[in-house]
Amino acid sequence: MASAVAAGVGTALVLFAARLGYLAWKGRVTALEARGIVAADLAWVTCTAGVLILRPDVLTGAGQWLLGALGLFVLSLAELKGFALRRRARDVTVGMA
């Protein structure tokens, strides 16, 4: 069961990275695409918190710290992306974009 979950998470991360690579290659990201990326980041953080709260026994102490640190890092990236989206929306509203 654990290996199937790990394989699923790994596959999802590879697909997410491929999508991000495509968007970077495309050069222009729509607000909807950016919101989708933020939503994926927040889903990762939510799942991380769920594992740490509901199933901490599946990880070693070091694994718990690493997963928690990674979750905080992803949360900070999501906040920065959200900030950029809000700033972009504000700039478009006042005609700066």
Residue pairs with C-beta under 8 A, 6 or more apart in sequence:
2 58
16 40
20 37
23 29
23 33
23 37
29 37
31 85
31 88
31 89
34 81
34 84
34 85
35 85
37 81
38 78
38 81
38 82
38 85
41 74
41 75
41 77
41 78
41 81
42 75
42 78
44 71
44 74
45 71
45 74
45 75
45 78
48 67
48 68
48 70
48 71
48 74
49 71
51 58
51 59
51 67
52 64
52 67
52 68
52 71
56 64
59 67
88 97
91 97
